[in-house]
Amino acid sequence: MELRQLKYFIEVAKREHVTEAADALHVAQSAVSRQIFKLEEELGVHLFIREGRNVKLTQVGHVFLKHIERAMHAFDYAEQVVKEQMDPERGVVHVGFTSSLASLILPTVISAFRKKYPHVTFRLYQASHYELEKRIIQGEMNIALLGPVPTKNERIKGTILFHEKIIALVPYTHRLAQEESITLDQLRNDPFVLFPKGYILRDMVTNACKQLGFQPEVSFEGQDIGTIKGLVSAGLGVTLIPEITLVNQMPKSFSKVDIRKPHVQRTVGMITPTERGLLPAEELFYEFAKKFFGRLERFQHQNLSI
């Protein structure tokens, strides 16, 4: 079994088309077909079902792909470790993040880090909370910034960087727009604009509503914070979002209102795998982020006590 065969196999499995895989690999179609045939012959099983010009994985093929992808991530990881051992300050940091951290948190910490380590390269991946957990476990990346920080998965280590409150966002013309604080029960009869099912912020809102005995009526859904704020601005509903997503952005089209009951907040932090270590450049970023947000949190507490 050769590394080349495995790379060809993954590309064909991903594209479900031998010719397209060959084009992506910049090799002849016959070369790809030949290596796939040799791989199947060596394993003694069929990995693909041929359907004209297209191919689909067999059940055994799906199982094989799952394990081979993990193995390839391990190969890539080992190669990157060797390179970065020579100079971690010129390494690559793969970072996942959720949309609620895209406009301020992620750019702020990366900007500060780059001032100290200007030659480190970043590759960024935006995804949902649960998708980032999955990618960390599967080895597609080693660090992700998200909130809340998961605590119940043994294959993930969570590091809390800070806490933030969740606030209500209502249209500027809403009956509660001028209130300093409200109870969530006061929004019981309002239409809500939320993330789709399967997003952690959707779960946080529905769980908060359940504490007061009601299920929010969802009128619209959006997959990023910008869309949700836009829908609220248009008067199409109310929502609950992390307060930090409103920093330097408070247009007249909506108002933020504190929620005094129930108290809703989330942790924000980083997740890393428990089953493998970080690359040298990733370790630099991880330790830098902990110290960076630790200083910010101490600064905030000092200001509150004055």
N, C-alpha and C positions, 0 to 999 in steps of 0.2 A: 504494500500500500504506500503510495507516494504522496507527498505534500501537494504536488501539482494536480493529482487526481482529485484530491479532496477540495481544492479550490475550484476546479471545474465543476465538481458535483454541486457545491453550494451555489455557484452562479446559475447553473441550469435549474436547480430547485427554486431559486428565487424568481427567475424569469419564466419558468415553465415553457421554455422555447430554446432549442439547441442553437439555432442560428443567431438569435439575439444574444445568447450567452457568449457565443464565439466572437461576435462583434465587440462585446464589452471587454472581452479578454484579449482582443487583438490577435487571435489565432484562427486557423482554418476550422470550419465546421467539422471536417473529417477528423481533425485532431481531438476535438472535444468528444465526439461520438466514440472514437477509439478508446480514449481514456475512461470514459464512463463504462464502456463494455468490459474493459479489463478490471475495473473496480467491482462490477457486479459479478464477474467470473471468479474473482478472488474471494469475494464474500459468499458466493454460492446462492445469492438471492437477487430478485429483480427489485431495483430501487425506483424504477419509473414505469408508468403505463404509457405507451405510445398512443396518441390520439391524433393521427395525421401529422401535421408539422409541430403540434404541441405535445408536451409531456406533462404528466402529473405524478406526484410522489405516491408510491404504494404505502400501505400502513407501516411496513418495515422501513421504507424510505423516510417517513416522517420521524420515526424513532432515531434512525441513524443521523438525520440532519440535526436533531436537537443536541445530540452528544458531540457531533463533529463541530458544530458552531462553538460550543464551549471549549473544545480543544483548540480551535483556531484562535479564539480570544486569548487562550493561555500562551500560544505561540507568539502572538502579537505583543502580549504583555512582557514576555521574557525578552523579546528583541528590544522593546522600548527601555526596559530596565538596564540592559547592557549599555545602550547608547547614553542614557542619562547618568549612569554611574560616572561617566567621564566628566560630565558637566551638567548637573541638575538645573542650573540657572539658564540653560538653553533648551530645556525640555518642553514637552507638550502636556497641557492640562485639559482633560475632557471634563466638562461640567454640564450637568443637566439642571434645569430650573423650571419652575412653574410660572404661568403668566402673571400672577400677582406679585412676583419678585422681579419682573423683567424691566420695569421702568426706573427703579431707583436702587434697590438693594444690590442686585447683581452688578450693574455698571459702577456703583460706588466702590464696592470692595475690589473689583478687578482694576479699576483706575488707580486706587491706592497701592495695590500690589505691584502693578506695572511700573510705578515710580521707583520701587525698590529693586524689582527684577525685570528690567525692560526687555530682556531677550526671551522670556518665557512666552510660548505661543498658547493661545486658548482655542478650543473647539467647543462650541456651545450647542446644546440640544434642548429645545423647549418641548415639554410634554406634560401630561396630567400627573397628579400626585402618584396615583397607583401605577401608571406606566413607568415612572422613574424608579419606583421600588423594584419593579420587574426587571428593568434594565441593569440595575445595580446587582441584583442576584444573578442574572445571566452572564455578567461579565462584560457588558457592552460599555460600561463606564464605571468609574470608581468613586465619584463624588457627585452629589446632587444637592441643590439648595431648594428647600421646600418648607411648607408649613401646613398643618402641624407636624411636628417631628414624631414619626412612628416609634412605638415602644414595645410592641408585642411580637416582632419578627426576629427570631434568633439569628437569621442570616444577615441582618442589617444592624449596624451600630448607628445610633442617633446622637448627635451633639447639638444641644440647644444653644443658640446664639443670643436670642432675646425673646421677650414676650410682647405681644401687641394685642390691642383690643379690637373687637369687631363692632362696627357702627352701622346704623341704619342710613340708607341713602334714599331720599324721597324727592319727587319733583318739586321745583321751587314754589309751585302753586298749591302744593299739598296742604291739607288742614293742619298738619303737625310740623310744617317746615320751619316755623320760627321757635319751636320748643328747644330747650337746652337738652332735655333728656326725656325719654318715654319708656314705657314698658312694652315689650314685644307684643303683648296682648292687644295693644291699641292698633296694631296693624293686621289683626285677625281677619278682617273683611276686605283687605286690600289685595289686588292681584300682585304676584311676585314675579320678578325677573331673576332667574337663577341659572347656574351652570347646569348642563344636562346630567341625568342620572349617571353615577359612576365617577363623578368628580367629588373630591373631598370637601370643597366649600359648599356644595349642594347638601352633603350629609350634615355639615355643621349647622346650616340654617334649619333644615328639617328637624334635627334633634333638638335645637333650641325651641322651636315652635311646639314640639311634642311635650316639652317640660311644662308648657302652659295649656296643654290639652287641645291643640288644634293642628291641623295639617295645612300648610300654606297652599293657596290656589296659585298654580304656576301659569302665568299667561304667556310668557316668552322665555326662551332659553338662548344663552350665548356661550361660546366656548372660550372667551377671553374677557378680561376685566374691561377693556376698552369698549367692547360691544355692549356689555351689561350696563355700563355707565351711560352709553349713548341712548339705550332704550329707556332708561329711567329719565334722562333729560327730556326725552320726547313725551313724557307723561304716560308711558305705557305700563307703569308699575313701580313697585318699591323693591329694595333689595337690602341684603346685609353683606358687607365686604370689609376686608382688613383696612384699618384706618390709614396705613402707610401708603396705600394705593392712591390716596388723594393728596399727597404732599405736592405742593406747588401746582395744584390743579383743582380749583374750586370755582367753576364757572357759575354764572347766575341761573343756569337752567336747572340746578338741583341743589339740595341742602343736605348736610350731614347732621345726624342727630345721635347723641349718645343713648345707649340702651342700659337702663339701670336695673332691669329685671327681665329675664335672668342675665347675670353677668356673663358675657360671651367674650372669650379671648382665645388666642392660639399661640403655640410656640412656633418659632421660626428657627431653622438650623440646617445642618448638613447631615446627610446620611452617607455612610461608607460600608463596604462589605466586611463581614467578620471573618470570612474564609480566605481572604488574601490581603496582602499588604498594599499600600499605596506606592505608586512610582515616586522616585525622588522629587520631581518637580511638583507632583500632586501633594506630597508631604509638606513642601514649602508653602503651598497655597493653603492647605488645611490648617497648619499652625498659624499662619498669618491671619486668616479669617477669624480664628478663635480670639486672638489677641486684639484684633481690630474692633470687633463688636464688643469685646469685654471692656475696652476703653470707652466706647460710646455709651454702654449701659451705665458705667460708673459716672460718666459725665451727666447723664440724664437724672440719675438719682441725686447727685449733688445739686442740680438746678431745682429739683422738686423740694429739697429740704431747705432751700434759702427763703 
